[in-house]
Amino acid sequence: MQELIEITPETSLKVTIAKWLTPNGLSISENGLEPDVKVEITKNDIEKKLDPQMDKAVAILKDPDFKR
């Protein structure tokens, strides 16, 4: 979690004031999270402005039978 501190009307400082923890109490600051479902993005996807990760996420949310 970060807090924005205004120094002058034109400048500010962003300061980390807390850590994000998982329900198990693990910090995700160093290593991030491992996704439940991995979806690769190719150079072709980027060039064509496709988003297979978002497409998969939407498909999972619409699937009442999806299990991790």
PyMOL CGO cylinders between C-alpha atoms (Angstrom):
from pymol import cmd
from pymol.cgo import CYLINDER

trace = [
    CYLINDER, 0.00, 0.00, 0.00, 1.32, 3.46, -0.84, 0.3, 1, 1, 1, 1, 1, 1,
    CYLINDER, 1.32, 3.46, -0.84, 0.56, 6.97, 0.31, 0.3, 1, 1, 1, 1, 1, 1,
    CYLINDER, 0.56, 6.97, 0.31, 1.01, 10.08, -1.83, 0.3, 1, 1, 1, 1, 1, 1,
    CYLINDER, 1.01, 10.08, -1.83, 2.47, 13.02, 0.09, 0.3, 1, 1, 1, 1, 1, 1,
    CYLINDER, 2.47, 13.02, 0.09, 2.26, 16.43, -1.56, 0.3, 1, 1, 1, 1, 1, 1,
    CYLINDER, 2.26, 16.43, -1.56, 5.53, 18.35, -1.27, 0.3, 1, 1, 1, 1, 1, 1,
    CYLINDER, 5.53, 18.35, -1.27, 4.52, 21.36, -3.38, 0.3, 1, 1, 1, 1, 1, 1,
    CYLINDER, 4.52, 21.36, -3.38, 1.53, 21.88, -5.69, 0.3, 1, 1, 1, 1, 1, 1,
    CYLINDER, 1.53, 21.88, -5.69, 3.72, 20.53, -8.53, 0.3, 1, 1, 1, 1, 1, 1,
    CYLINDER, 3.72, 20.53, -8.53, 5.52, 17.68, -6.76, 0.3, 1, 1, 1, 1, 1, 1,
    CYLINDER, 5.52, 17.68, -6.76, 4.70, 14.75, -4.52, 0.3, 1, 1, 1, 1, 1, 1,
    CYLINDER, 4.70, 14.75, -4.52, 6.34, 11.75, -2.92, 0.3, 1, 1, 1, 1, 1, 1,
    CYLINDER, 6.34, 11.75, -2.92, 4.95, 8.21, -3.01, 0.3, 1, 1, 1, 1, 1, 1,
    CYLINDER, 4.95, 8.21, -3.01, 5.83, 6.26, 0.14, 0.3, 1, 1, 1, 1, 1, 1,
    CYLINDER, 5.83, 6.26, 0.14, 5.16, 2.60, 0.86, 0.3, 1, 1, 1, 1, 1, 1,
    CYLINDER, 5.16, 2.60, 0.86, 3.30, 2.46, 4.17, 0.3, 1, 1, 1, 1, 1, 1,
    CYLINDER, 3.30, 2.46, 4.17, 2.18, -1.18, 4.37, 0.3, 1, 1, 1, 1, 1, 1,
    CYLINDER, 2.18, -1.18, 4.37, 2.68, -4.65, 2.87, 0.3, 1, 1, 1, 1, 1, 1,
    CYLINDER, 2.68, -4.65, 2.87, 0.14, -6.78, 1.07, 0.3, 1, 1, 1, 1, 1, 1,
    CYLINDER, 0.14, -6.78, 1.07, -0.18, -10.20, 2.66, 0.3, 1, 1, 1, 1, 1, 1,
    CYLINDER, -0.18, -10.20, 2.66, -1.99, -13.31, 1.51, 0.3, 1, 1, 1, 1, 1, 1,
    CYLINDER, -1.99, -13.31, 1.51, -4.62, -14.89, 3.80, 0.3, 1, 1, 1, 1, 1, 1,
    CYLINDER, -4.62, -14.89, 3.80, -1.80, -17.18, 5.00, 0.3, 1, 1, 1, 1, 1, 1,
    CYLINDER, -1.80, -17.18, 5.00, 0.25, -14.14, 6.05, 0.3, 1, 1, 1, 1, 1, 1,
    CYLINDER, 0.25, -14.14, 6.05, 2.80, -14.38, 3.22, 0.3, 1, 1, 1, 1, 1, 1,
    CYLINDER, 2.80, -14.38, 3.22, 4.16, -11.19, 1.66, 0.3, 1, 1, 1, 1, 1, 1,
    CYLINDER, 4.16, -11.19, 1.66, 3.74, -10.92, -2.12, 0.3, 1, 1, 1, 1, 1, 1,
    CYLINDER, 3.74, -10.92, -2.12, 6.10, -7.95, -2.42, 0.3, 1, 1, 1, 1, 1, 1,
    CYLINDER, 6.10, -7.95, -2.42, 9.18, -9.91, -3.51, 0.3, 1, 1, 1, 1, 1, 1,
    CYLINDER, 9.18, -9.91, -3.51, 7.81, -12.75, -5.64, 0.3, 1, 1, 1, 1, 1, 1,
    CYLINDER, 7.81, -12.75, -5.64, 4.31, -11.70, -6.65, 0.3, 1, 1, 1, 1, 1, 1,
    CYLINDER, 4.31, -11.70, -6.65, 1.55, -14.26, -7.13, 0.3, 1, 1, 1, 1, 1, 1,
    CYLINDER, 1.55, -14.26, -7.13, 1.41, -17.45, -9.16, 0.3, 1, 1, 1, 1, 1, 1,
    CYLINDER, 1.41, -17.45, -9.16, -1.73, -17.49, -11.32, 0.3, 1, 1, 1, 1, 1, 1,
    CYLINDER, -1.73, -17.49, -11.32, -4.17, -20.39, -10.98, 0.3, 1, 1, 1, 1, 1, 1,
    CYLINDER, -4.17, -20.39, -10.98, -4.46, -20.50, -14.78, 0.3, 1, 1, 1, 1, 1, 1,
    CYLINDER, -4.46, -20.50, -14.78, -1.48, -19.51, -16.94, 0.3, 1, 1, 1, 1, 1, 1,
    CYLINDER, -1.48, -19.51, -16.94, -2.18, -17.95, -20.34, 0.3, 1, 1, 1, 1, 1, 1,
    CYLINDER, -2.18, -17.95, -20.34, 0.74, -16.97, -22.55, 0.3, 1, 1, 1, 1, 1, 1,
    CYLINDER, 0.74, -16.97, -22.55, 0.73, -13.79, -24.60, 0.3, 1, 1, 1, 1, 1, 1,
    CYLINDER, 0.73, -13.79, -24.60, 2.55, -13.95, -27.93, 0.3, 1, 1, 1, 1, 1, 1,
    CYLINDER, 2.55, -13.95, -27.93, 4.17, -11.19, -29.94, 0.3, 1, 1, 1, 1, 1, 1,
    CYLINDER, 4.17, -11.19, -29.94, 1.36, -11.68, -32.48, 0.3, 1, 1, 1, 1, 1, 1,
    CYLINDER, 1.36, -11.68, -32.48, -1.25, -11.08, -29.74, 0.3, 1, 1, 1, 1, 1, 1,
    CYLINDER, -1.25, -11.08, -29.74, 0.47, -7.81, -28.83, 0.3, 1, 1, 1, 1, 1, 1,
    CYLINDER, 0.47, -7.81, -28.83, 0.77, -6.69, -32.45, 0.3, 1, 1, 1, 1, 1, 1,
    CYLINDER, 0.77, -6.69, -32.45, -2.91, -7.44, -33.08, 0.3, 1, 1, 1, 1, 1, 1,
    CYLINDER, -2.91, -7.44, -33.08, -3.93, -5.90, -29.72, 0.3, 1, 1, 1, 1, 1, 1,
    CYLINDER, -3.93, -5.90, -29.72, -5.43, -9.20, -28.56, 0.3, 1, 1, 1, 1, 1, 1,
    CYLINDER, -5.43, -9.20, -28.56, -5.72, -10.04, -24.87, 0.3, 1, 1, 1, 1, 1, 1,
    CYLINDER, -5.72, -10.04, -24.87, -5.90, -13.82, -24.40, 0.3, 1, 1, 1, 1, 1, 1,
    CYLINDER, -5.90, -13.82, -24.40, -5.46, -13.44, -20.63, 0.3, 1, 1, 1, 1, 1, 1,
    CYLINDER, -5.46, -13.44, -20.63, -8.56, -11.26, -20.34, 0.3, 1, 1, 1, 1, 1, 1,
    CYLINDER, -8.56, -11.26, -20.34, -10.45, -13.55, -22.72, 0.3, 1, 1, 1, 1, 1, 1,
    CYLINDER, -10.45, -13.55, -22.72, -9.61, -16.57, -20.54, 0.3, 1, 1, 1, 1, 1, 1,
    CYLINDER, -9.61, -16.57, -20.54, -10.53, -14.72, -17.34, 0.3, 1, 1, 1, 1, 1, 1,
    CYLINDER, -10.53, -14.72, -17.34, -13.93, -13.79, -18.75, 0.3, 1, 1, 1, 1, 1, 1,
    CYLINDER, -13.93, -13.79, -18.75, -14.50, -17.36, -19.97, 0.3, 1, 1, 1, 1, 1, 1,
    CYLINDER, -14.50, -17.36, -19.97, -13.67, -18.72, -16.49, 0.3, 1, 1, 1, 1, 1, 1,
    CYLINDER, -13.67, -18.72, -16.49, -16.00, -16.23, -14.80, 0.3, 1, 1, 1, 1, 1, 1,
    CYLINDER, -16.00, -16.23, -14.80, -18.82, -17.27, -17.12, 0.3, 1, 1, 1, 1, 1, 1,
    CYLINDER, -18.82, -17.27, -17.12, -18.21, -21.01, -16.54, 0.3, 1, 1, 1, 1, 1, 1,
    CYLINDER, -18.21, -21.01, -16.54, -20.18, -22.17, -13.47, 0.3, 1, 1, 1, 1, 1, 1,
    CYLINDER, -20.18, -22.17, -13.47, -18.36, -25.53, -13.59, 0.3, 1, 1, 1, 1, 1, 1,
    CYLINDER, -18.36, -25.53, -13.59, -14.82, -24.10, -13.49, 0.3, 1, 1, 1, 1, 1, 1,
    CYLINDER, -14.82, -24.10, -13.49, -12.62, -25.61, -10.79, 0.3, 1, 1, 1, 1, 1, 1,
    CYLINDER, -12.62, -25.61, -10.79, -9.10, -24.52, -9.84, 0.3, 1, 1, 1, 1, 1, 1,
]
cmd.load_cgo(trace, "trace")
